[in-house]
């Protein structure tokens, strides 16, 4: 790849999070219905096949393959596993965001989400040139 996976994934994730920020009310209603197990019928006839989390996971895994992402860039994970991990991290942030003040923007967490995805909760390995986000460093300094 001419660019890193992070450089490819960052703009895609940011665009999706900005869309969620713009439509917070719609996303909250969608999530509430999904959590209750109710089907979404937005502009579709009843009984039509609905798009679910598995469909989103498969689209992301396909995108990873089409982007030419090699096994080394995924830490040995399959594209499906890598997609599932990213979706899990994003959903965790989304649930917290829905409970935050309306002025909070989920798109502002894009770099933190990417840091967690690429480096885990403990941050980059010692000796790595990758730096943790300012938010993560602030949390580390203020909460030993």
N, C-alpha and C positions, 0 to 999 in steps of 0.2 A: 504493500500500500504506500502511496505517495504521502498520505497523511495518517496520523494515528487514529485508532478507533475512537478515542476520546474526542478528537477534533471532528470526526464524522457524526458521532452521536450527540455531542453537545448542542448544536443548533437544532437538531430534530427534537430533542427533549425540551429545550427552551420554548420552541414554537408550541408544542403540545401543552406545556404548563401555562404559557401566556393565554392560550385559548381557554383553559380551565379558569384562569383568573378573570377573564372577561365574562364568563358565563357561570359564575359561582353558584347562583341560585339554581340553574338548570342542573349543574353537576351534583349539588346537594340533593336535589329531588331524585335524580337518577340513582345515586348511591343509596339513598334510603330505600327506594323500591327494590334495588338489587339485593340489599342486605335482608330484606323481608322475603326474598325469593319470588317477587312478582315480575312477570314478563313485561318488557317495555314494548309498547305498541305505538311508537311515534311515527305516524304516517305509513304504517304497514297494516295490511289486513290481519285480523286475528288469525292465529295459527301459522303465520309466516315464520320462517326460520329467523331466529333472533341472533344477533352477534353477542357473544359472551366473552368472558376472560380468556377462554381457551383460544378463540379466534384471534384475539389481540396478541396472545403469546405466539401463535403460529405466524402471524404477519411479521412480528419483530424478529423471530428466528429466521424467517425467509429473507428479511432485509439484511440481517447479519451475513447470511450466505452470499446474497447478491452483491454486497459491498466488498466481497473478497476477504472477509475477516478469517484469518488462519487460526488454527488451534492454539498456537502460542499466545495470541492476543487475548484469548479467553481463559487463560490459566488452566488449560486442559479440559474445560467444560464444553459440552455440546452447545450448539446454538440455542436449542430449546431450554437447556438449563440456564444458560447465560441470560436469555430473555426472561425466564421466570424469576431469576434473582433481581434483575432490574425492576420488573413489575412489582415485586414484593417490596422493594425499597421505596419506590414511588408511592404505592398504596399506603405504606406507613406514614409517609410525609403528608399525603392527602387527608388521611383521617385526622391527623393532628391539626392541619391547616383548617379543616372545617370547624374545629372547635376553637380556633383562634379568633382574634378581633377581625372584623370585616376589612380593615385596612391592611392586613397581612397579605402579602402576595406569595403564592406558591412558586412562581417563576424566580423569585429571589433566592430560592433554595436549590436552584439547578446545579451550581458548582458543588454544594455540599452533597447532593445526591450522587453526582459523578464521583466525588472523592470517596464516598462510602462504597460505591460500586467497584471502582478500580483498586481501592486500597484497604477496604474493610474498616471496621470500627476502630482499630488500633492505629490507623494511618499507614503511610508508606513505610517500607522496610528501611532500616538504618542504612545510610549510605546512598539512598535514593535521592535523585535530584528533584523529585516531585514534592511540592510543598502542600501542606494542608491549607484549607481555606482560612481566611481571617476569622470567620465565625467559629470554626473548630478550634483554632489556636486560642481564641478568647475564652472559650469554654474550658479548655485544658488549663489555662493560666488561672482562671478564677475558681476552678473546682479541682483541687489537686487529687 
